[in-house]
Amino acid sequence: MKFKIILVASFMSIVFFMAFTRINKQNPDYHYLKERLQKTKLFTVEVIKAMPESDYMYKPTKEVRSYTALVSHTVYSIEWNIELMKGTPIKWEPDNENRYSKEHLITYANDQFDKLIAFINNAKESTELTDKIIDVLNHNAHHRGQMTIYLRMKGITPPNYR
């Protein structure tokens, strides 16, 4: 009797697993990224906020962007990539990257991350889109790392990594 119960339970588990796997393959999406994207948003915005506005024009050397321009570039690239992923690419025209206030850049970053998260959470999973999402996250991490160095060079302890 025990053997029959174990056999039936095992069979039902296999059937359930196969049905669940089939459902997931029929409706692939990016909901598994939701937490990671939220953490990336929160961490990036924390790093943007960490620099005092009086130091937003800081440049470690003359060859690199100011902190303002670095933040502006990072956020504008999210906006640009969203349009590219949607299939409605816009011309790369970041304009004067030094023109924004700290407050504007924080709002801009929150808005663009919200748009990115909404787009990804409603997108159907594909290899091409996954590659682009990875590119966007890598680009963001690269520039966020630069921002962290700028903070350290100004004697500011950056936010803890999330």
C-alpha positions as CSV (number, residue, x, y, z in Angstrom):
1,M,0.0,0.0,0.0
2,K,2.8,2.4,0.9
3,F,4.5,1.6,-2.3
4,K,1.4,2.5,-4.3
5,I,1.0,5.8,-2.5
6,I,4.6,6.7,-3.1
7,L,4.3,5.7,-6.8
8,V,1.1,7.8,-7.3
9,A,2.6,10.8,-5.5
10,S,5.8,10.5,-7.6
11,F,3.7,10.3,-10.8
12,M,1.6,13.3,-9.8
13,S,4.8,15.3,-9.0
14,I,6.2,14.5,-12.4
15,V,3.0,15.4,-14.1
16,F,2.7,18.7,-12.2
17,F,6.4,19.6,-12.9
18,M,6.0,18.9,-16.6
19,A,2.8,20.9,-16.8
20,F,4.4,23.8,-14.9
21,T,7.5,23.7,-17.2
22,R,5.3,23.7,-20.3
23,I,3.3,26.7,-19.0
24,N,6.4,28.7,-18.3
25,K,7.8,27.9,-21.8
26,Q,4.6,29.0,-23.4
27,N,4.5,32.3,-21.6
28,P,8.2,33.3,-21.1
29,D,8.7,36.7,-19.5
30,Y,11.1,38.6,-17.3
31,H,9.2,38.7,-14.0
32,Y,12.2,36.9,-12.4
33,L,14.2,40.1,-12.9
34,K,11.8,42.3,-11.0
35,E,13.7,42.2,-7.7
36,R,17.1,42.6,-9.4
37,L,15.9,45.6,-11.4
38,Q,14.5,47.3,-8.3
39,K,17.8,46.8,-6.4
40,T,19.7,48.2,-9.3
41,K,17.4,51.3,-9.4
42,L,17.6,51.9,-5.7
43,F,21.4,51.4,-5.5
44,T,22.0,53.6,-8.6
45,V,19.8,56.4,-7.2
46,E,21.5,56.1,-3.8
47,V,24.9,56.6,-5.5
48,I,23.5,59.6,-7.5
49,K,22.2,61.2,-4.2
50,A,25.5,60.6,-2.3
51,M,27.4,63.4,-4.0
52,P,26.6,66.9,-2.6
53,E,25.2,69.2,-5.3
54,S,28.0,71.6,-4.7
55,D,30.4,68.9,-6.1
56,Y,28.3,67.8,-9.1
57,M,30.7,69.6,-11.5
58,Y,33.7,67.7,-10.0
59,K,36.0,66.1,-12.5
60,P,38.9,64.0,-11.3
61,T,40.9,64.9,-14.5
62,K,40.2,67.2,-17.4
63,E,39.8,64.2,-19.8
64,V,36.7,62.7,-18.0
65,R,33.1,63.8,-17.6
66,S,31.9,65.8,-14.6
67,Y,29.8,63.9,-12.0
68,T,26.8,65.7,-13.4
69,A,27.7,64.6,-17.0
70,L,28.4,61.0,-15.8
71,V,25.0,60.7,-14.1
72,S,23.3,62.4,-17.1
73,H,24.9,60.0,-19.6
74,T,24.1,57.0,-17.5
75,V,20.4,57.8,-17.2
76,Y,20.1,59.1,-20.8
77,S,21.5,55.7,-22.0
78,I,18.6,54.0,-20.2
79,E,16.1,56.2,-22.0
80,W,17.8,55.6,-25.3
81,N,18.0,51.8,-24.8
82,I,14.3,51.6,-23.8
83,E,13.4,53.1,-27.2
84,L,15.8,50.8,-28.9
85,M,14.3,47.7,-27.2
86,K,10.8,48.9,-28.0
87,G,11.8,49.0,-31.7
88,T,11.4,52.8,-31.8
89,P,15.1,53.9,-31.7
90,I,15.8,57.6,-31.1
91,K,18.9,59.4,-32.3
92,W,21.7,59.6,-29.7
93,E,21.4,63.3,-28.7
94,P,22.4,63.7,-25.1
95,D,22.9,67.4,-25.5
96,N,24.8,69.3,-22.8
97,E,25.3,66.6,-20.1
98,N,26.3,69.3,-17.5
99,R,23.0,71.2,-17.6
100,Y,20.9,69.3,-15.0
101,S,20.6,69.8,-11.3
102,K,21.0,67.0,-8.8
103,E,17.2,67.1,-8.1
104,H,16.4,66.8,-11.8
105,L,18.9,63.9,-12.3
106,I,17.4,62.0,-9.3
107,T,13.9,62.4,-10.7
108,Y,15.1,61.5,-14.2
109,A,16.8,58.4,-12.9
110,N,13.8,57.2,-11.0
111,D,11.5,57.9,-14.0
112,Q,13.8,56.1,-16.5
113,F,14.3,53.1,-14.2
114,D,10.5,52.9,-13.7
115,K,10.0,52.9,-17.5
116,L,12.7,50.3,-18.0
117,I,11.2,48.0,-15.3
118,A,7.7,48.4,-16.7
119,F,8.9,47.6,-20.2
120,I,10.9,44.6,-19.2
121,N,8.2,43.2,-16.9
122,N,5.7,43.4,-19.8
123,A,8.1,42.0,-22.5
124,K,8.2,38.5,-23.9
125,E,11.5,36.8,-23.2
126,S,13.8,36.5,-26.2
127,T,17.6,36.0,-26.6
128,E,18.0,39.3,-28.4
129,L,16.1,41.2,-25.7
130,T,17.9,39.4,-22.9
131,D,21.3,40.4,-24.5
132,K,20.1,44.0,-24.6
133,I,18.9,44.0,-21.0
134,I,22.3,42.6,-19.9
135,D,24.0,45.4,-21.9
136,V,21.9,48.0,-20.2
137,L,22.6,46.6,-16.7
138,N,26.4,46.3,-17.5
139,H,26.5,49.8,-18.8
140,N,24.7,51.1,-15.7
141,A,27.1,49.1,-13.4
142,H,30.2,50.4,-15.2
143,H,29.2,54.1,-14.8
144,R,27.8,53.6,-11.3
145,G,31.3,52.2,-10.5
146,Q,32.8,55.4,-11.9
147,M,30.5,57.5,-9.8
148,T,31.6,55.5,-6.7
149,I,35.2,56.4,-7.5
150,Y,34.3,60.1,-7.9
151,L,32.7,59.9,-4.4
152,R,35.7,58.3,-2.9
153,M,38.0,60.9,-4.5
154,K,35.9,63.5,-2.7
155,G,36.2,61.7,0.6
156,I,32.6,60.4,0.5
157,T,31.9,56.9,1.5
158,P,29.6,55.5,-1.2
159,P,26.4,53.5,-0.4
160,N,26.9,49.9,0.4
161,Y,26.5,47.5,-2.6
162,R,23.1,45.9,-2.9
